[in-house]
Amino acid sequence: MAYKKLSIYLDEEDRWGKKPLWEEVLCFLKNEGVRGATVFKGVLGWGPDGVVHTVRLLRASGNLPLKIEVIEEEYLLKKLLPTLQKMVKKGLITLSDVEVIKS
């Protein structure tokens, strides 16, 4: 089987309607049969706009960067990409080769 790694980079304050975008992306992935996904929260990051997002000393969090990562069969990820591209208005989506040693 051919596997790929899907990475989606966004901000924790990004929305899809009234809900957090990252939650909606995860719901979509689960409903479409993706077997697993992980959300990572960054402590500092910036994108093309140059705005730095970081944890502040007096706040638990700011608009921190998030990364959603999925390793799944290539055919399924390619099927889901058009919808993900519509959902992620700003941010970055990457699809890269990965070698699965054990699943």
MARDRENLO-46127 format. One line per 2 residues: number of its first residue (from 1); for each residue x, y, z of C-alpha. Coordinates in Angstrom, 2 decimals. Layout:
# MARDRENLO-46127
NUM	X:Y:Z  ...
***
This chain:
# MARDRENLO-46127
1	0.00:0.00:0.00  1.14:3.55:-0.73
3	0.95:5.90:2.23  1.34:9.69:2.39
5	1.68:12.21:5.21  -0.82:15.05:5.16
7	0.10:18.14:7.18  -2.23:21.10:7.66
9	-0.86:24.27:9.24  -3.32:26.82:10.64
11	-3.96:29.13:13.58  -5.96:28.01:16.59
13	-8.36:30.96:16.16  -9.24:30.04:12.53
15	-12.95:29.29:12.25  -15.25:27.20:10.08
17	-18.60:28.83:10.68  -18.88:29.27:14.44
19	-16.58:26.37:15.36  -12.79:26.10:15.47
21	-11.46:25.05:12.06  -9.17:22.41:13.53
23	-12.15:20.66:15.17  -14.14:20.73:11.95
25	-11.20:19.36:9.94  -10.82:16.51:12.43
27	-14.56:15.72:12.27  -14.40:15.70:8.47
29	-11.36:13.40:8.45  -12.93:10.96:10.91
31	-16.25:10.91:9.04  -14.40:10.15:5.79
33	-12.67:7.09:7.26  -9.23:8.44:8.17
35	-7.90:6.05:10.79  -5.96:8.58:12.87
37	-4.92:12.22:13.14  -2.96:14.31:15.61
39	-3.11:18.04:16.37  0.11:19.69:17.53
41	0.11:23.12:19.17  3.16:25.30:18.57
43	4.65:27.63:21.14  5.77:30.13:18.51
45	5.29:30.54:14.78  4.56:32.88:11.90
47	3.29:32.59:8.37  3.53:34.62:5.18
49	1.90:37.63:6.85  4.90:37.87:9.22
51	2.74:38.06:12.35  4.41:36.18:15.21
53	2.10:34.02:17.31  3.49:32.98:20.67
55	2.63:32.03:24.23  2.68:35.15:26.37
57	3.94:35.08:29.93  0.63:36.31:31.39
59	-1.69:34.34:29.10  -2.18:30.62:28.81
61	-2.16:30.92:25.03  -2.53:33.30:22.14
63	-3.52:32.62:18.56  -1.00:29.80:18.45
65	0.00:27.83:15.37  -1.49:24.35:14.98
67	-0.44:21.44:12.83  -2.80:18.59:11.97
69	-0.91:15.51:10.84  -2.30:12.38:9.21
71	-0.59:9.33:7.77  -3.01:7.45:5.58
73	-3.33:5.61:2.30  -2.61:7.88:-0.64
75	-5.88:7.25:-2.50  -7.97:8.39:0.49
77	-5.97:11.55:1.15  -6.09:12.58:-2.51
79	-9.86:12.08:-2.46  -10.18:14.40:0.56
81	-7.88:17.19:-0.67  -10.48:19.21:-2.65
83	-12.72:19.59:0.44  -9.77:20.36:2.71
85	-8.61:23.06:0.28  -12.05:24.67:0.57
87	-12.02:24.49:4.37  -8.49:25.87:4.90
89	-8.78:29.40:3.50  -5.43:30.57:4.87
91	-2.78:28.23:6.01  -0.71:25.54:4.37
93	-1.54:22.00:3.28  1.26:19.62:2.35
95	1.28:16.03:1.15  4.57:14.17:1.32
97	5.98:10.70:0.90  6.33:8.59:4.00
99	7.60:5.07:4.57  5.41:3.15:7.00
101	7.45:0.56:8.87  4.67:-0.82:11.09
103	0.96:-0.12:11.10
***
